[in-house]
């Protein structure tokens, strides 16, 4: 059995980047961001007269895509060696908790009147991209720890 290990560098910008691998791992994140944007910005605000069930399906579609994204990331991580799996897990936890903190802080600052309402990160596509950006920052932090 000569199976190649999955490398995090294949889904990050750089020399080892593989578009095919990136789409296998993160394709559902694109679907989640796209369905979130279309639903929240284009469809739902302009069609309040649509049936409740249809609006609910449109609103929840990004969550289904997000769950499928998590599943593909977990499957991809299972193919890593122990060190890379540990770094990726730490980066993922960092990205998730930091995104949660930023969203909560922006909400509290908007409620307090410190920030205008446009700074409140409530759109699904914004949240998805915050997670991705914080994952990249987390990878840089945790990679340095093990070098």
N, C-alpha and C positions, 0 to 999 in steps of 0.2 A: 504494500500500500504506500503510494508515493504522493500523498495529497499535499498540495502547497498550502501553507498557513496564510490566513488573511492578515494583511498589513494595514494599519490605520493610515499610513502614508498614501495608500491607493485612493483614498477619498478626500484627501486634502490637497490644496494647491501646491505644486512643486514638481520635482523631477520624476517621482514615482506615480504621479496621478494617472488614474484609469477612469475614463468617462463611463465605460461599461460597468465597472465595479461600483462607481458612485451612483449610477442609476439603479443598480440592483439593491443597494443599501438605502439610498435616500430618495428614490423615486416617489415614494408615498408622501414624503415631506413636501415635494413640489405639488402633488395632488391636493394635500391638505391646505397649503397656502393658496393655491388657485381657487379651490372651492370656497374657502373662507372669504377671499377677496370678492369673488363673483357674488356670493350670497349676501355679504355684509354691505358691500358698496354699490352693487349694480341692481340686484333683484329685490331684496327685502325692503329697502327704504322706499322703493317706487311702486310696490305692489302689496299694499296693506289689505287690499280687498280679496286677495287669494285665500283659499280655504286654509284653516289653521293647520291641518295635517300636512299640506304641501309646504307651508312656511316652516313647520317643525322639521321636516325632512331636509329642506335646504339649509336650515340653521345647524342641524346636527351632522350633516355630511362631512364637514372637516374633522369631527371627532372620530368617525369611522376610519378616515384616511390616516389620522394620527395614530390610532391603535395599530393599524397595519404597518405604519412606519416603525413603531416601537418593536413590533414582531420581527421585521426584517433586520433591524439593528441588533436585536438579541441573537438571532440566528447567525448573523455575520460575526458577532463577538465570540460565539461558541467555536469558531474556526481559528481563533487566535491562540498564541502561546500564553502562558500564565502571566508573564510580565505585561504584555500588551493588553491583555484582558483587564488586568488590575488598573493600568493607566487609563484605559478607555472607560471603565466603570467609574473611577474617581472623576474623570472629566465630565461624564454624563451627570453625575450627582451634583457636581459643581455648577454645571450649566442650568440644571433644573432649579436648584435652590436659589441661585443668583437671579434667575429670571423671575421667580416667585417674589423675591425680595424687591426687585426693581418695580414690578407691577404693583405690589403693595405700597411701596414708598411713593410712587407717582400718584396712586389713588389718594393716599392720605394728604399729600401736598396739594392736590387739586381740591379736596374737601376743605382744607384749611385756607384756601384762597392764595396760597403761595405761588402755585403754577396755574396757568390757564388750562381749561379743560382739554385742549388739543394735545397736551402732554400726557394724558392718561392713556396708558397702553392697554386698550381693551380689545382691539381688533385681533382676530385669530392669526392673521398672516404676520402681524407685528410680533406677536408672542412666539410664533414658530421661528422667525428669524432671530429673535433675541436668544432663544435656546441654541441655535446654530452658532451664532457669534460667540456666546459664552462657552460653548463646547471647544471652539478653536482656541480661545484664551486659556481654558482649562488644560487642554492638551499641551500647550506651550509650558504652562506652569508645572504640570506633573511629569512631563518628559525631562525637564531640567533636574527634577528631584532624583531621577534614576540614572543620570549620566555621571 
